[in-house]
Amino acid sequence: MTDDYCSPGAEERAQIIRRLLDAQPSVSPTYFYDRTGSRLFEVIAVLDEYYPTATEHAILRRHAADIAAAAGPRAVLAEPGAGSCEKVRHLLPAIAPERYVALDVSAEFLESALQSLRRDFPHIAMTAAAADISLPLPPLPAGRRLWFYPGSSIGNFSPEQARSLLSEWRAHGGDDCALLIGIDLVKDTALLDAAYNDALGVTAAFNLNLLRHLNRLIGSDFRPQQWEHVAFYNAAAARIEMHLRAREALAVRWDSPPGSGLADGRRFAAGDLLHTENSYKYSLQGADALLRSAGFDDVRVWTDERGWFGVFLASAG
């Protein structure tokens, strides 16, 4: 199968390998999203156990008019990490931007997702741009901008990383930009654990697919059957942690860039963990403080009746 990503350059490969060689090995969750990973996540989003998507959709549907009124007219609606572009459907009629810009690492997946949106909203110009949102974003069309970052994807970053990322978007968008962001809230541990350990094993398949993607990216020989999915809530850090755990003692090899000085593989003992994702959860007060620390102000929030999830609107002005 042909992968839909550009082959990574030497520095990106070196960054991936450095993290694999760390005392506590890890992989950026960015690499979940090859074509297979993107499609698996779309399945996760509709699972009974995975409450964030349905809860956020309900908030956006119910409060779209209020959100649009609070945001004011926007020329450009930009969605980093757009994925399937489904959540923006609830906003486009109310916000009515001149242009919608979808950004994600998988350009092919984005273009496929935009086909349906273009048919339904032919009066809105739409652009797909391949971009790793953890890196500086490419230039975007001029205009009064609303950043749209749903799905509580901000939870994949540590609070310090999240602050840095949102500060960059604040600077990129200028003094008249605004941010509409979904943030998962702290809740019962049993609900959180179930959401990341679904009975059908789709999240496990999503996690294990990361190894197949790494094999294409760095020429490694990970064998997914030698690993198992592990996810749990770390209450002290207020985050879900996802790992892959070695089922047996094993060795993995990869192609380190010439001259990098990096080893061409490492050994893992049975039970060793490869950290693949964090998903931080916030209180309402903590989320407000995060947005203000990134340079946004006038923070408003809409939540569901159970208080499981929050959609926050914050302005830069």
Secondary structure by P-SEA (a helix, b strand, c coil): cccccccccaaaaaaaaaaaaccbbbbbccccccaaaaaaaaaaaaccccaaaaaaaaaaaacaaaaaaaaccccbbbbcccccccccccccccccccbbbbbcccaaaaaaaaaaaaaacccbbbbbbbcccccccccccccbbbbbbcccccccccaaaaaaaaaaaaaaacccbbbbbbbbccccaaaaaaaaccccaaaaaaaaaaaaaaaaacccccccccbbbbbbbcccccbbbbbbbccccbbbbbbccccccccccccccccbbbbcbbbbbbcaaaaaaaaaaaccccccccccccccbbbbbbbcc
